[in-house]
Amino acid sequence: MVKATFENLSKDKQDRVTEALLKEFSAHTLASAQVVRIVKEAGIARGAFYKYFEDLTDAYQYLFKLAMRDLHTGLTGRMGADELYQMTKDFVTKATGSQYYDLIRLHYAANEALLPSNKPKQMPACAWAAMVLSHEAIKEALLDPDKADFYLDREHEALEKLFSQHK
């Protein structure tokens, strides 16, 4: 988790560190990322990096959480297949045109498997299935953008079938 001192940095320094993290994690997997490139890009000392983050994984999780907060609209109440499909489609569209595009693509291609799971442990089966379908559609659409519409349409079809069985 990001240490409290990061929030106490000046806005300028926070922005420089965040931009350096984005540059590093958009071009390099978590396994090949280097603190030395981040601190050089941000213009901070190596020791300062460790004042703000426990390690590269902590820094990555901070940045990815920031990206999700900027791109993701949360679930609001009970939603049906059409609403979840639209949220998925909107996320893919927003991510594709954002500064986070390369970060998210690398996340799905290489980094996701390196991180501890933070998925909810207890949720109704239908909600869990809808979440898995939506996340898989996002992953496939971003990793294979030429077939994004195909993956999104398949997700919509699967969600409609799933929700029609649980009415």
C-alpha positions as a Markdown table, in Angstrom:
| # | Residue | x | y | z |
|---|---|---|---|---|
| 1 | Met | 0.0 | 0.0 | 0.0 |
| 2 | Val | 1.2 | 3.5 | -0.7 |
| 3 | Lys | 2.8 | 5.1 | 2.3 |
| 4 | Ala | 1.1 | 8.2 | 3.7 |
| 5 | Thr | 4.1 | 10.4 | 2.9 |
| 6 | Phe | 3.3 | 10.2 | -0.8 |
| 7 | Glu | 0.1 | 12.2 | -0.3 |
| 8 | Asn | 2.1 | 14.8 | 1.6 |
| 9 | Leu | 4.3 | 15.6 | -1.4 |
| 10 | Ser | 3.8 | 18.7 | -3.4 |
| 11 | Lys | 1.4 | 18.4 | -6.3 |
| 12 | Asp | 4.2 | 18.9 | -8.7 |
| 13 | Lys | 6.3 | 16.1 | -7.3 |
| 14 | Gln | 3.3 | 13.8 | -7.0 |
| 15 | Asp | 2.6 | 14.4 | -10.7 |
| 16 | Arg | 6.2 | 13.8 | -11.7 |
| 17 | Val | 6.3 | 10.5 | -9.8 |
| 18 | Thr | 3.0 | 9.4 | -11.2 |
| 19 | Glu | 4.0 | 10.3 | -14.7 |
| 20 | Ala | 7.3 | 8.4 | -14.3 |
| 21 | Leu | 5.4 | 5.4 | -13.0 |
| 22 | Leu | 3.0 | 5.5 | -16.0 |
| 23 | Lys | 5.9 | 5.8 | -18.4 |
| 24 | Glu | 7.7 | 2.8 | -16.8 |
| 25 | Phe | 4.7 | 0.5 | -16.4 |
| 26 | Ser | 3.3 | 1.4 | -19.8 |
| 27 | Ala | 6.6 | 0.2 | -21.5 |
| 28 | His | 7.8 | -2.5 | -19.1 |
| 29 | Thr | 6.1 | -5.4 | -17.4 |
| 30 | Leu | 6.2 | -5.5 | -13.6 |
| 31 | Ala | 8.8 | -8.2 | -13.8 |
| 32 | Ser | 11.1 | -6.0 | -15.9 |
| 33 | Ala | 10.4 | -2.6 | -14.4 |
| 34 | Gln | 13.2 | -0.8 | -12.8 |
| 35 | Val | 13.3 | 1.7 | -9.9 |
| 36 | Val | 16.3 | 3.4 | -11.4 |
| 37 | Arg | 14.4 | 4.4 | -14.5 |
| 38 | Ile | 11.5 | 5.7 | -12.4 |
| 39 | Val | 13.6 | 7.8 | -10.1 |
| 40 | Lys | 15.6 | 9.2 | -13.0 |
| 41 | Glu | 12.4 | 10.1 | -14.9 |
| 42 | Ala | 10.8 | 11.6 | -11.8 |
| 43 | Gly | 13.9 | 13.5 | -10.7 |
| 44 | Ile | 13.9 | 12.0 | -7.2 |
| 45 | Ala | 16.4 | 10.1 | -5.2 |
| 46 | Arg | 16.2 | 6.3 | -5.1 |
| 47 | Gly | 15.7 | 6.5 | -1.3 |
| 48 | Ala | 12.8 | 8.8 | -1.9 |
| 49 | Phe | 11.0 | 6.2 | -4.0 |
| 50 | Tyr | 11.1 | 3.8 | -1.0 |
| 51 | Lys | 9.7 | 6.5 | 1.3 |
| 52 | Tyr | 6.6 | 6.5 | -0.9 |
| 53 | Phe | 6.3 | 2.9 | -1.9 |
| 54 | Glu | 7.3 | -0.5 | -0.4 |
| 55 | Asp | 8.5 | -1.9 | -3.7 |
| 56 | Leu | 7.7 | -1.9 | -7.4 |
| 57 | Thr | 4.5 | -3.9 | -6.9 |
| 58 | Asp | 3.2 | -1.3 | -4.4 |
| 59 | Ala | 4.0 | 1.5 | -6.9 |
| 60 | Tyr | 2.3 | -0.5 | -9.7 |
| 61 | Gln | -0.8 | -1.1 | -7.6 |
| 62 | Tyr | -1.0 | 2.6 | -6.7 |
| 63 | Leu | -0.8 | 3.5 | -10.4 |
| 64 | Phe | -3.3 | 0.9 | -11.5 |
| 65 | Lys | -5.8 | 1.9 | -8.8 |
| 66 | Leu | -5.4 | 5.5 | -10.0 |
| 67 | Ala | -6.1 | 4.4 | -13.6 |
| 68 | Met | -9.2 | 2.4 | -12.6 |
| 69 | Arg | -10.5 | 5.3 | -10.6 |
| 70 | Asp | -10.1 | 7.6 | -13.6 |
| 71 | Leu | -11.6 | 5.1 | -16.1 |
| 72 | His | -14.1 | 3.0 | -14.3 |
| 73 | Thr | -17.6 | 3.9 | -13.4 |
| 74 | Gly | -18.8 | 1.8 | -10.5 |
| 75 | Leu | -21.8 | -0.4 | -10.3 |
| 76 | Thr | -24.9 | 1.3 | -9.1 |
| 77 | Gly | -27.5 | -0.9 | -7.6 |
| 78 | Arg | -29.0 | -3.8 | -9.5 |
| 79 | Met | -28.1 | -3.8 | -13.1 |
| 80 | Gly | -29.2 | -5.9 | -16.1 |
| 81 | Ala | -27.3 | -7.3 | -19.1 |
| 82 | Asp | -27.7 | -4.1 | -21.1 |
| 83 | Glu | -26.3 | -1.8 | -18.4 |
| 84 | Leu | -23.3 | -4.1 | -17.7 |
| 85 | Tyr | -22.6 | -4.5 | -21.4 |
| 86 | Gln | -22.7 | -0.7 | -21.8 |
| 87 | Met | -20.4 | -0.2 | -18.9 |
| 88 | Thr | -18.0 | -2.7 | -20.4 |
| 89 | Lys | -18.1 | -1.0 | -23.8 |
| 90 | Asp | -17.7 | 2.4 | -22.2 |
| 91 | Phe | -14.7 | 1.3 | -20.3 |
| 92 | Val | -13.0 | -0.2 | -23.4 |
| 93 | Thr | -13.7 | 3.0 | -25.3 |
| 94 | Lys | -12.4 | 5.2 | -22.5 |
| 95 | Ala | -9.3 | 3.1 | -21.9 |
| 96 | Thr | -8.5 | 3.0 | -25.6 |
| 97 | Gly | -8.4 | 6.7 | -25.9 |
| 98 | Ser | -6.6 | 7.3 | -22.6 |
| 99 | Gln | -3.1 | 7.8 | -21.3 |
| 100 | Tyr | -3.5 | 4.4 | -19.5 |
| 101 | Tyr | -4.1 | 2.3 | -22.6 |
| 102 | Asp | -0.6 | 0.8 | -22.7 |
| 103 | Leu | -0.6 | 0.3 | -19.0 |
| 104 | Ile | -3.9 | -1.6 | -19.1 |
| 105 | Arg | -2.8 | -3.7 | -22.1 |
| 106 | Leu | 0.4 | -4.7 | -20.3 |
| 107 | His | -1.7 | -5.4 | -17.2 |
| 108 | Tyr | -3.8 | -8.0 | -19.0 |
| 109 | Ala | -0.9 | -9.4 | -21.1 |
| 110 | Ala | 1.6 | -9.9 | -18.3 |
| 111 | Asn | 1.1 | -8.2 | -14.9 |
| 112 | Glu | -2.3 | -9.3 | -13.8 |
| 113 | Ala | -1.0 | -12.8 | -13.0 |
| 114 | Leu | 1.8 | -11.3 | -10.8 |
| 115 | Leu | -0.5 | -9.5 | -8.4 |
| 116 | Pro | -2.5 | -10.8 | -5.5 |
| 117 | Ser | -6.2 | -11.2 | -6.3 |
| 118 | Asn | -8.4 | -8.6 | -4.7 |
| 119 | Lys | -11.7 | -10.0 | -6.1 |
| 120 | Pro | -14.6 | -10.2 | -3.7 |
| 121 | Lys | -14.6 | -13.6 | -2.0 |
| 122 | Gln | -18.4 | -13.7 | -1.3 |
| 123 | Met | -20.9 | -12.7 | -3.9 |
| 124 | Pro | -23.9 | -14.3 | -5.5 |
| 125 | Ala | -23.0 | -16.7 | -8.3 |
| 126 | Cys | -24.8 | -14.6 | -11.0 |
| 127 | Ala | -23.0 | -11.4 | -10.0 |
| 128 | Trp | -19.7 | -13.3 | -10.0 |
| 129 | Ala | -20.4 | -14.7 | -13.4 |
| 130 | Ala | -21.3 | -11.3 | -14.8 |
| 131 | Met | -18.1 | -9.8 | -13.3 |
| 132 | Val | -15.9 | -12.5 | -14.8 |
| 133 | Leu | -17.6 | -12.2 | -18.2 |
| 134 | Ser | -17.2 | -8.4 | -18.2 |
| 135 | His | -13.5 | -8.5 | -17.2 |
| 136 | Glu | -12.7 | -11.1 | -19.8 |
| 137 | Ala | -14.5 | -9.1 | -22.5 |
| 138 | Ile | -12.4 | -6.0 | -21.5 |
| 139 | Lys | -9.2 | -8.1 | -21.5 |
| 140 | Glu | -9.9 | -9.6 | -24.9 |
| 141 | Ala | -11.1 | -6.3 | -26.5 |
| 142 | Leu | -8.0 | -4.5 | -25.3 |
| 143 | Leu | -5.5 | -7.2 | -26.3 |
| 144 | Asp | -7.1 | -7.8 | -29.7 |
| 145 | Pro | -8.6 | -4.4 | -30.6 |
| 146 | Asp | -9.5 | -5.4 | -34.2 |
| 147 | Lys | -12.0 | -7.9 | -32.8 |
| 148 | Ala | -13.2 | -5.7 | -29.9 |
| 149 | Asp | -16.8 | -5.5 | -31.2 |
| 150 | Phe | -16.9 | -9.3 | -31.5 |
| 151 | Tyr | -15.8 | -9.8 | -27.8 |
| 152 | Leu | -18.2 | -7.1 | -26.6 |
| 153 | Asp | -21.1 | -8.5 | -28.6 |
| 154 | Arg | -20.3 | -12.0 | -27.2 |
| 155 | Glu | -20.3 | -10.6 | -23.7 |
| 156 | His | -23.6 | -9.0 | -24.2 |
| 157 | Glu | -25.1 | -12.2 | -25.6 |
| 158 | Ala | -23.8 | -14.2 | -22.6 |
| 159 | Leu | -25.0 | -11.6 | -20.1 |
| 160 | Glu | -28.5 | -11.7 | -21.6 |
| 161 | Lys | -28.6 | -15.4 | -21.3 |
| 162 | Leu | -27.2 | -15.3 | -17.7 |
| 163 | Phe | -29.7 | -12.7 | -16.5 |
| 164 | Ser | -32.7 | -14.3 | -18.3 |
| 165 | Gln | -32.1 | -17.5 | -16.3 |
| 166 | His | -31.9 | -15.6 | -13.0 |
| 167 | Lys | -35.1 | -13.5 | -13.1 |
